Amino acid sequence: MYLFSMVNVIRFRKMESPVPQCAGAVYDVTKDISYEDLKALLGKSQNLFLVDVRTKEEVDKGHIPGSVHIPLDTVAAAFAMVPEEFKAKYGVTKPPLDAPELVFHCQLGRRGAVATGKAYELGYVNARNYAGAYKEWSAKEGK
């Protein structure tokens, strides 16, 4: 007989408040947005803040227009910055915690979900993940 430890994985959907903190739990917090919804936001919304969390090498091969490149391993630090520091580093105004249209994406969807979870942990209650990611975008846009 042997012992093993268990990791609690909780998936929250359509949450209205920041992620609760609980020792020993791993949170996979995702509110997904579809290609169609993202395309509509790109065409009409002044509030859309689209974050590409892929590597520089991936972004250099193509990106969704209007996205801001913030690699996954820097997302938590970036969104914890004071607004002036964020603007100096990324050239755009840092979104407020209640930003209505904060969307993260990566190449396949997984890293975007991780980034969305990090944003929730920092209090970005409306953060969403474009689960179709750049792979779906480029296929549908013919890139």
C-alpha positions in Angstrom: 0.0 0.0 0.0 1.2 3.5 -0.7 0.1 7.0 0.0 -0.4 9.8 -2.5 -1.3 13.4 -2.2 -4.3 14.9 -4.0 -4.4 18.3 -5.6 -7.8 19.9 -5.6 -8.7 21.3 -8.9 -11.7 23.6 -9.0 -13.1 25.1 -12.2 -15.0 28.3 -11.8 -17.2 29.6 -14.6 -19.0 32.9 -14.8 -17.7 34.1 -11.5 -18.8 37.5 -10.2 -16.0 38.0 -7.7 -12.2 37.4 -7.5 -10.9 33.9 -6.9 -11.0 32.9 -3.3 -7.7 31.9 -1.8 -7.5 28.4 -0.4 -4.3 26.6 0.6 -3.5 23.6 -1.4 -6.0 24.3 -4.2 -5.2 24.9 -7.8 -7.6 27.2 -9.5 -8.3 27.0 -13.2 -10.6 30.0 -13.6 -11.9 30.5 -17.1 -14.5 32.6 -18.7 -14.2 31.8 -22.4 -14.9 34.0 -25.3 -15.6 32.7 -28.8 -14.1 33.7 -32.1 -17.3 35.4 -33.1 -17.6 37.4 -29.9 -13.9 38.5 -30.1 -14.3 39.5 -33.7 -17.3 41.6 -32.8 -15.5 43.3 -30.0 -12.5 44.0 -32.2 -14.8 45.8 -34.7 -16.8 47.9 -32.3 -15.4 48.1 -28.7 -13.2 50.9 -27.4 -12.9 49.0 -24.1 -11.3 45.8 -25.5 -7.9 45.0 -24.0 -6.5 42.0 -25.8 -3.4 40.3 -24.3 -1.2 37.9 -26.3 0.6 35.7 -23.8 2.7 33.7 -26.3 6.5 33.9 -26.7 8.1 36.6 -28.8 9.0 34.0 -31.4 5.3 33.0 -31.7 4.1 36.6 -31.9 6.8 37.4 -34.6 5.0 34.8 -36.8 1.7 36.6 -36.6 -0.7 38.2 -34.1 -4.3 39.3 -33.7 -4.5 43.0 -34.6 -4.7 45.3 -31.5 -3.2 42.8 -29.1 -0.6 43.7 -26.5 2.2 41.2 -26.1 2.7 40.3 -22.4 4.3 36.8 -22.2 2.7 34.4 -19.8 5.6 34.3 -17.3 5.3 38.1 -16.9 1.5 38.4 -16.7 1.2 38.5 -12.9 4.0 41.0 -12.5 2.7 43.2 -15.3 -0.8 43.4 -14.0 0.5 44.1 -10.5 2.5 47.1 -11.7 1.4 50.7 -10.9 -0.3 52.2 -14.0 2.6 54.5 -14.8 5.1 51.7 -14.9 2.7 49.5 -17.0 2.3 52.3 -19.5 6.0 52.9 -19.7 6.8 49.2 -20.3 3.9 48.3 -22.7 3.0 51.6 -24.3 -0.7 51.3 -23.3 -2.8 52.3 -20.3 -3.2 49.6 -17.7 -6.8 48.3 -17.6 -8.7 48.9 -14.3 -9.7 45.9 -12.2 -13.2 46.2 -13.5 -12.2 46.4 -17.1 -15.3 45.1 -19.0 -13.4 43.5 -21.9 -10.0 42.1 -20.8 -9.2 39.1 -23.0 -6.2 36.8 -22.9 -5.1 34.4 -25.7 -2.2 32.2 -26.6 -1.5 29.7 -29.4 -3.8 26.8 -28.4 -5.8 28.1 -25.4 -4.1 26.6 -22.3 -1.7 29.5 -21.5 -4.5 32.0 -22.1 -6.5 30.1 -19.5 -3.6 30.3 -17.1 -3.2 34.0 -17.7 -6.9 34.5 -17.1 -6.6 32.8 -13.8 -3.7 35.0 -12.8 -5.7 38.1 -13.7 -8.6 36.8 -11.5 -6.2 36.3 -8.6 -5.2 40.0 -9.0 -8.8 41.1 -8.9 -9.7 41.4 -12.7 -13.2 40.0 -12.3 -14.2 40.3 -16.0 -11.1 38.6 -17.5 -11.8 36.1 -20.2 -9.8 33.6 -22.3 -10.1 33.3 -26.0 -10.1 29.5 -25.9 -9.8 29.1 -29.7 -6.6 31.1 -29.5 -4.3 32.2 -32.3 -4.6 28.9 -34.0 -8.3 29.3 -34.6 -8.0 33.0 -35.3 -5.4 32.5 -38.0 -7.4 29.6 -39.6 -10.6 31.7 -39.8 -8.8 34.8 -40.9 -6.7 33.0 -43.5 -3.4 34.0 -42.1 
